[in-house]
């Protein structure tokens, strides 16, 4: 199935029986997305005047997205639609939670993260673990 030029799995996440609704901050969502991008496809990060931006262009036209790339697209869309300063409700499967958790762990293990980013990552991993 194709959505916005991306091949996605079916049924949609909100129709799967293992979908869990999780609320997170914009910072947590960005951290989850960046950690997945670092693992799955670092070419999606571009330098920008603000530091970096996410470019999903390389994913367009792919015959099929990996599970990680599909999750990156969904996280990006949730973040883009969110209101500033409000919690963002996301629907994640158990597999998605596992993917984000592993990506956050890998990011932490690579080191060189500011203490506040490490704290945010650990807080998000705790929230994800409690949702399981």
C-alpha positions as CSV (number, residue, x, y, z in Angstrom):
1,X,0.0,0.0,0.0
2,X,1.2,3.5,-0.7
3,X,0.7,6.6,1.5
4,X,2.1,10.0,0.6
5,X,4.5,8.2,-1.8
6,X,5.6,5.8,0.8
7,X,5.0,2.0,0.8
8,X,3.5,1.1,4.2
9,X,2.4,-2.1,5.9
10,X,-1.2,-3.0,6.3
11,X,-3.3,-2.9,8.4
12,X,-2.4,0.6,9.7
13,X,-1.0,0.7,13.2
14,X,-4.2,2.0,14.8
15,X,-6.0,-1.1,13.6
16,X,-3.5,-3.6,15.0
17,X,-4.4,-5.4,18.2
18,X,-1.0,-4.7,19.8
19,X,-1.1,-0.9,19.3
20,X,-0.4,1.0,22.4
21,X,-1.1,4.7,22.9
22,X,1.8,6.6,24.5
23,X,2.0,10.3,25.3
24,X,5.4,11.9,25.0
25,X,6.9,15.4,24.7
26,X,8.1,16.9,21.5
27,X,11.7,16.5,22.7
28,X,11.1,12.8,23.4
29,X,9.6,12.3,20.0
30,X,12.5,14.0,18.3
31,X,15.0,12.0,20.3
32,X,13.2,8.7,19.3
33,X,13.2,9.8,15.7
34,X,16.8,10.8,15.6
35,X,18.0,7.6,17.3
36,X,16.1,5.5,14.8
37,X,17.5,7.6,11.9
38,X,21.1,7.1,13.2
39,X,20.5,3.3,13.2
40,X,18.4,2.9,10.0
41,X,19.4,5.6,7.6
42,X,21.7,8.5,8.7
43,X,21.4,10.1,5.2
44,X,18.1,11.4,6.3
45,X,19.8,14.0,8.5
46,X,20.9,17.2,6.8
47,X,22.8,20.2,8.2
48,X,20.8,23.3,8.6
49,X,21.2,26.7,10.2
50,X,19.5,25.4,13.3
51,X,21.9,22.4,13.5
52,X,20.1,19.7,11.5
53,X,16.9,18.8,9.7
54,X,15.2,15.6,8.7
55,X,14.8,15.0,5.0
56,X,12.5,12.1,4.1
57,X,13.1,12.6,0.4
58,X,15.4,9.7,0.1
59,X,12.6,7.4,1.2
60,X,10.3,8.5,-1.5
61,X,10.3,6.2,-4.5
62,X,11.6,3.3,-2.5
63,X,9.5,0.2,-3.5
64,X,9.1,-0.6,0.2
65,X,10.2,0.9,3.5
66,X,11.9,-1.1,6.3
67,X,10.0,-1.3,9.5
68,X,12.4,1.3,11.0
69,X,11.9,3.7,8.1
70,X,8.1,3.4,8.3
71,X,8.3,4.2,12.0
72,X,10.5,7.2,11.2
73,X,7.9,8.5,8.8
74,X,5.1,8.0,11.3
75,X,7.1,9.8,14.1
76,X,7.9,12.6,11.8
77,X,4.2,13.1,10.9
78,X,3.1,13.0,14.5
79,X,5.8,15.6,15.4
80,X,4.9,17.9,12.4
81,X,1.2,17.8,13.4
82,X,1.8,18.5,17.1
83,X,1.0,21.7,18.9
84,X,4.0,23.3,20.6
85,X,4.3,22.6,24.3
86,X,1.7,19.9,24.3
87,X,2.1,16.2,24.9
88,X,1.9,14.1,21.7
89,X,-0.1,10.9,21.6
90,X,1.5,8.2,19.4
91,X,0.3,4.7,18.6
92,X,3.1,2.2,18.7
93,X,3.2,-1.6,18.4
94,X,5.2,-3.8,20.7
95,X,7.7,-4.2,17.9
96,X,7.9,-0.4,17.5
97,X,8.5,0.1,21.2
98,X,11.3,-2.5,20.9
99,X,12.8,-0.7,17.9
100,X,12.8,2.7,19.7
101,X,14.2,1.2,22.9
102,X,17.1,-0.4,21.1
103,X,17.8,2.7,19.1
104,X,17.9,4.8,22.3
105,X,20.2,2.3,24.0
106,X,22.6,2.3,21.0
107,X,22.6,6.1,21.0
108,X,23.5,6.2,24.7
109,X,26.2,3.6,24.3
110,X,27.9,5.7,21.6
111,X,28.5,8.2,24.3
112,X,29.3,11.9,23.9
113,X,25.7,12.9,24.7
114,X,25.0,15.8,27.0
115,X,23.7,14.8,30.4
116,X,20.2,16.2,29.7
117,X,19.9,14.1,26.6
118,X,21.0,11.0,28.4
119,X,18.4,11.7,31.1
120,X,15.7,12.3,28.4
121,X,16.6,9.0,26.7
122,X,16.4,7.1,30.0
123,X,13.1,8.7,30.9
124,X,11.7,7.8,27.5
125,X,13.0,4.2,27.8
126,X,11.3,3.9,31.2
127,X,8.0,5.2,29.8
128,X,8.2,2.7,26.9
129,X,9.0,-0.2,29.2
130,X,6.1,0.6,31.4
131,X,3.8,0.7,28.4
132,X,4.6,-2.9,27.4
